[in-house]
Amino acid sequence: MISADKAVELIRANSVRLGAEPVGLAECLGRVLRQDVVCDLDMPPFPKSAMDGFACRRQDLAGELEVLETIPAGSRPSRSLGRGQCAKIMTGAMVPDGADCVVIVEETEALPGGRVRWNGRDTADNICRRGEDIAAGQRLVESGVRISAKVVASLALAGCSRPLVSVKPRVGVLATGDEIVAPAAAPGPAQIRDSNSAQLAAQAAGCGCVPVPYGIVRDRKDEIGAALARAKSECDVILVAGGVSKGDFDLVPAMLREQGFEFLFDQVAVQPGKPTVFGRRGETFAFGVPGNPVAAFMVFEFFVKELLAEMTGCRERAVALRLALAGPLRRMRTDRAAWVPVRIRPDGTAEGVEFHGSAHISSLAGADGIVSIPAGVSEVPGGALVDVRPI
């Protein structure tokens, strides 16, 4: 049995990097960028007005000004400003040569004969200088970023209309157990609905992957073997929920080995999630995760995400929030580290949610994050600062 930190270390050390492909801006959201993106132009590319008003020479503001022209956004000025001259200008329009400020239209008075007077006392320049936001050749976005809407805007600004992104990992999901039925079915005596398949598929999709469902597989060697054989030929990562502990019908570890997977670890000193299996066959990886749904969720959050990030070149990791506990967190068993769901209160403190153990999946619906309690610690007192991993 190894620590969670050691498990993450092994996952990172044994991952492989997937290929990359160019995609359009409409298809890149959620993908991992695999290139540095630099701006091909100064931004703004010309001095532009930050206001609707009049482009002027500051030295002339005390007198009446002759309006030479109106400059809308997207048009070039036709004349330079001389003494006592100005140009009516719109926000975003190119400032004419000679102007060193733009006065806002609300502080001007129209006069006969196409002239105006400024009535303000003081004014900022109200001019966005060429290249003040970013210079041509400057890096806008670094490789390894997961593309969000704000990143899409930067890609478009740089003219990167087909960014190079990581290929989406194909993640096979199957659940094992004679006791589980599909969510649409009415469970019979001694049966429960399968929540793991939907949960793991949703987590995979949230990481920018393609979930590949393999349904529910009974606790039979031939069925498990057939599903694994198909999944390993079609997927980059396989997630098998259930059948990984020490019971008579926990057949998944043996069947993974039979399919050629070499285990990097098969137990982790965490609660929930101890009987977690991680194996590799060439460039295909498999996780056997506990059938209890909270454990399955936690294993994905802490371990599977690490593998997917490494495979796609994603540099981003969950950033823990340092928060005070509103009240104590207690537990009975202390032989392993514990992952405990918490909610974040309006006052910014964290408090434990009602949590009955690794089968209590509904506890996660009201949780905002996870707190890790070290092995050997039975209570974390109220007021203590803890690291909350958002979920």
C-alpha positions in Angstrom: 0.0 0.0 0.0 1.4 3.4 -1.0 0.6 7.0 -0.1 -1.5 9.2 -2.3 1.5 11.3 -3.1 3.4 8.3 -4.2 0.5 7.2 -6.4 0.5 10.6 -8.1 4.3 10.4 -8.6 3.9 7.0 -10.3 1.1 8.2 -12.5 3.1 11.2 -13.7 6.2 9.1 -14.3 4.5 6.5 -16.4 2.2 8.6 -18.5 2.6 9.1 -22.2 1.8 12.3 -24.2 -0.9 12.1 -26.8 -0.6 13.7 -30.2 -2.0 17.1 -31.3 -4.2 18.4 -34.0 -5.4 21.8 -35.3 -9.0 22.6 -34.8 -11.2 25.7 -35.4 -12.1 28.2 -32.7 -15.6 26.8 -32.5 -14.2 23.4 -31.6 -11.3 24.2 -29.3 -13.2 25.1 -26.0 -12.0 22.7 -23.2 -9.1 21.4 -25.2 -5.5 21.7 -24.1 -3.4 24.2 -26.1 -0.2 22.6 -27.5 1.5 25.7 -28.9 2.6 29.1 -27.6 0.4 31.8 -29.3 2.1 35.1 -30.1 0.4 38.3 -31.3 1.1 39.1 -34.9 0.2 42.8 -34.5 0.6 45.6 -32.0 -2.6 46.0 -30.0 -4.0 48.5 -30.5 -2.5 48.6 -34.0 -2.9 52.4 -34.1 -3.5 55.2 -31.6 -7.3 55.0 -31.0 -9.8 57.1 -29.2 -11.1 55.7 -25.8 -14.1 58.0 -25.9 -16.7 59.6 -28.1 -15.7 63.2 -28.4 -13.2 65.5 -30.2 -9.6 64.8 -31.0 -7.7 68.0 -30.1 -4.4 69.6 -29.5 -4.2 70.3 -25.7 -2.6 73.7 -26.3 -5.7 74.8 -28.1 -8.4 73.8 -25.6 -8.9 77.3 -24.2 -10.3 78.7 -27.5 -12.9 77.9 -30.1 -12.0 74.9 -32.3 -12.7 74.3 -36.0 -14.2 70.8 -36.7 -12.4 69.4 -39.7 -14.1 66.1 -40.1 -15.9 63.2 -38.3 -13.9 60.0 -37.9 -15.9 56.9 -37.3 -14.4 53.6 -36.1 -12.8 51.8 -39.0 -11.9 54.9 -41.0 -8.6 56.6 -41.4 -8.4 60.4 -40.7 -8.1 62.4 -43.9 -6.3 65.4 -42.4 -3.8 66.2 -39.7 -4.7 68.8 -37.0 -3.3 72.2 -37.1 -3.6 75.2 -34.8 -7.2 75.7 -33.5 -8.5 72.6 -35.2 -10.1 69.4 -34.0 -11.9 66.3 -35.4 -15.1 64.7 -34.1 -14.2 61.1 -33.3 -15.9 57.9 -32.2 -14.7 55.4 -29.7 -12.2 53.0 -31.3 -11.4 55.3 -34.2 -7.9 56.2 -35.3 -6.7 59.4 -33.8 -5.5 62.0 -36.4 -1.9 63.2 -36.5 -1.4 66.3 -34.4 -3.9 65.4 -31.7 -2.7 64.7 -28.2 -6.0 64.3 -26.4 -9.7 63.5 -26.9 -12.2 65.5 -24.9 -15.5 63.9 -24.2 -18.6 65.1 -26.1 -20.5 65.8 -22.9 -18.0 68.6 -22.1 -18.3 70.4 -25.4 -20.6 73.0 -26.8 -21.6 73.2 -30.4 -21.1 76.7 -32.0 -22.2 78.2 -35.3 -20.1 77.6 -38.3 -18.9 74.1 -37.6 -17.0 75.0 -34.5 -17.0 73.7 -30.9 -15.9 74.9 -27.5 -14.6 72.7 -24.6 -16.2 73.5 -21.3 -14.3 71.1 -19.1 -11.6 72.0 -16.5 -9.3 69.1 -17.0 -9.1 66.0 -19.2 -7.1 62.8 -19.5 -5.6 62.1 -22.9 -8.3 59.5 -23.6 -6.1 57.9 -26.3 -5.1 54.3 -26.4 -1.5 54.3 -27.6 -0.3 51.9 -30.3 1.0 48.6 -28.7 0.1 49.7 -25.1 -1.9 46.5 -24.6 0.5 44.1 -26.3 3.3 44.4 -28.7 3.7 42.3 -31.9 5.6 39.1 -31.2 4.6 39.1 -27.5 3.2 35.8 -26.2 -0.5 35.9 -25.5 -1.1 32.3 -24.3 1.3 29.6 -23.2 1.2 26.0 -24.3 -0.5 23.7 -21.7 -3.4 25.9 -21.0 -6.9 24.5 -21.1 -8.8 26.7 -23.5 -11.6 28.7 -21.9 -13.8 31.4 -23.4 -11.3 34.1 -22.4 -8.5 32.2 -24.0 -10.6 31.8 -27.2 -10.7 35.6 -27.3 -7.0 35.9 -27.1 -6.5 33.3 -29.9 -8.9 35.2 -32.1 -7.0 38.5 -31.3 -3.8 36.9 -32.4 -5.2 35.6 -35.6 -4.8 32.0 -34.4 -7.9 30.6 -36.1 -6.9 26.9 -36.0 -4.9 26.4 -32.7 -3.0 23.3 -32.2 -4.6 21.3 -29.4 -4.1 17.9 -27.7 -6.0 15.0 -29.2 -9.0 14.2 -26.9 -8.2 11.1 -24.8 -10.8 8.3 -25.2 -11.8 7.1 -21.8 -13.7 3.8 -21.6 -16.1 3.5 -18.7 -17.6 0.2 -17.4 -19.2 -0.8 -14.2 -19.1 -4.3 -12.8 -21.5 -6.0 -10.4 -24.5 -8.3 -10.4 -26.2 -6.0 -8.0 -26.4 -2.9 -10.3 -28.9 -2.0 -12.9 -29.2 0.9 -15.3 -30.4 4.3 -14.0 -33.7 4.0 -16.0 -34.5 0.6 -14.5 -36.4 -0.1 -11.3 -34.0 -2.0 -9.0 -35.1 -5.4 -7.8 -34.5 -6.9 -4.4 -30.8 -6.5 -3.4 -30.1 -4.3 -6.4 -29.1 -0.6 -6.8 -28.8 1.8 -9.7 -25.5 2.3 -11.4 -24.4 5.8 -10.7 -20.7 5.2 -11.3 -20.9 5.0 -15.1 -22.7 8.3 -15.5 -20.5 10.0 -12.9 -17.2 8.8 -14.3 -18.3 9.6 -17.9 -19.3 13.1 -16.7 -15.9 13.6 -15.0 -14.1 12.5 -18.1 -16.1 14.8 -20.3 -15.4 17.7 -17.9 -11.7 17.0 -18.5 -12.1 17.4 -22.3 -12.1 13.7 -23.0 -14.4 11.5 -25.1 -16.2 9.1 -22.7 -16.8 5.7 -24.3 -19.5 3.7 -22.4 -19.3 -0.1 -22.1 -22.3 -0.5 -19.8 -22.7 -2.8 -16.9 -20.7 -6.0 -16.9 -21.6 -8.9 -14.6 -19.2 -10.5 -12.2 -18.1 -13.1 -14.8 -14.6 -13.6 -16.0 -15.7 -14.0 -19.6 -17.8 -10.9 -19.6 -15.2 -8.7 -17.9 -12.5 -10.1 -20.1 -14.5 -9.4 -23.3 -15.3 -5.8 -22.2 -11.7 -5.1 -21.3 -10.4 -6.6 -24.6 -12.7 -4.3 -26.5 -11.9 -1.2 -24.4 -8.2 -1.6 -24.6 -8.4 -1.7 -28.4 -10.6 1.5 -28.6 -9.4 3.7 -25.7 -6.5 5.5 -24.2 -7.7 5.0 -20.6 -10.1 2.5 -19.1 -12.0 3.1 -15.9 -13.5 0.0 -14.3 -15.8 0.6 -11.3 -16.2 -2.1 -8.8 -14.7 -5.6 -8.4 -11.3 -4.4 -7.2 -11.3 -5.5 -3.5 -10.7 -8.9 -1.9 -14.1 -10.6 -2.2 -14.8 -13.8 -4.0 -16.3 -11.9 -7.0 -13.7 -9.1 -7.2 -12.3 -10.3 -10.5 -11.2 -7.0 -12.1 -7.5 -7.1 -11.0 -7.0 -10.6 -12.3 -8.7 -9.9 -15.6 -6.7 -6.7 -16.1 -3.5 -8.8 -15.7 -4.9 -11.4 -18.1 -5.4 -8.6 -20.6 -1.7 -7.7 -20.3 -1.8 -4.7 -17.9 1.2 -4.3 -15.6 0.3 -2.8 -12.2 2.1 0.2 -10.9 0.1 0.1 -7.7 -3.0 -1.8 -6.4 -3.6 -0.2 -3.0 -3.5 3.4 -1.8 -3.5 4.5 1.8 -6.5 6.8 1.5 -10.1 6.6 2.7 -12.2 6.2 0.6 -10.3 4.6 -2.3 -7.9 2.1 -0.8 -8.4 -0.7 -3.3 -7.5 1.4 -6.3 -5.6 -0.3 -9.1 -3.5 1.5 -11.7 -2.0 -0.5 -14.6 -0.4 0.1 -18.0 -0.3 -1.9 -21.2 1.9 -0.1 -23.7 0.3 3.3 -24.2 -3.0 2.2 -22.7 -3.8 2.8 -19.1 -6.4 1.3 -16.7 -7.8 2.2 -13.4 -9.8 -0.2 -11.3 -11.7 2.0 -8.9 -13.9 1.1 -5.9 -17.5 0.5 -6.6 -18.7 2.8 -3.8 -19.5 6.0 -5.7 -17.8 8.6 -3.4 -14.6 6.5 -3.6 -14.9 6.4 -7.4 -15.4 10.1 -7.6 -12.4 10.8 -5.3 -10.1 8.4 -7.3 -11.0 10.2 -10.5 -10.5 13.6 -8.9 -7.1 12.9 -7.4 -5.6 10.3 -9.6 -7.3 10.0 -13.0 -7.2 13.7 -13.5 -3.4 13.6 -13.0 -3.0 11.0 -15.8 -5.2 12.9 -18.2 -3.4 16.2 -17.5 -0.1 14.5 -18.3 -1.4 12.8 -21.4 -2.7 16.1 -22.8 0.1 18.3 -21.7 -2.1 20.3 -19.4 -0.1 22.4 -17.0 -3.1 23.4 -14.9 -3.9 21.6 -11.6 -6.5 22.2 -9.0 -5.6 25.1 -6.8 -6.5 24.6 -3.1 -8.2 27.3 -1.2 -6.7 28.0 2.3 -9.8 28.4 4.5 -10.6 28.2 8.2 -12.9 25.4 9.5 -16.2 26.6 10.8 -16.3 23.6 13.1 -14.2 20.5 13.9 -13.8 17.6 11.4 -13.7 14.2 13.2 -13.3 10.6 12.2 -13.0 7.3 13.9 -10.3 5.4 11.9 -6.9 7.1 11.4 -4.8 4.5 9.8 -5.1 6.1 6.4 -5.4 9.7 5.1 -9.0 10.7 4.6 -10.7 12.7 1.9 -13.7 14.6 3.5 -16.3 16.6 1.6 -16.9 20.2 2.8 -19.1 23.1 1.8 -17.9 26.7 1.7 -20.1 29.0 3.8 -21.0 32.6 2.9 -18.5 33.9 5.5 -15.7 32.1 3.6 -15.2 29.3 6.2 -15.4 25.6 5.4 -17.7 23.1 7.2 -18.2 19.4 6.8 -21.3 18.1 5.1 -23.3 15.2 6.4 -21.2 12.2 5.2 -21.9 8.6 6.0 -19.0 7.0 4.1 -17.9 6.0 0.6 -21.4 4.9 -0.5 -23.0 8.3 0.4 -22.9 9.8 -3.1 -25.6 12.4 -2.4 -23.2 14.1 0.1 -21.1 15.4 -2.8 -24.1 17.2 -4.3 -23.9 19.8 -1.5 -20.2 19.9 -1.3 -17.9 22.6 -2.7 -14.5 20.9 -2.0 -12.5 18.2 -0.4 -10.3 18.4 2.7 -7.5 15.8 3.2 -6.9 14.7 6.8 -3.5 13.1 7.3 -3.1 9.6 8.7 -3.0 9.5 12.5 -5.2 12.6 12.9 -8.6 11.9 14.4 -9.8 15.6 14.6 -9.0 18.8 12.9 -10.3 21.6 15.3 -12.6 24.4 14.3 -10.8 27.5 13.3 -7.8 25.5 11.9 -6.7 26.5 8.4 -7.1 23.7 5.9 -6.5 23.3 2.2 -9.9 22.9 0.3 -9.6 21.4 -3.1 -12.6 22.7 -5.1 -14.8 20.2 -6.9 
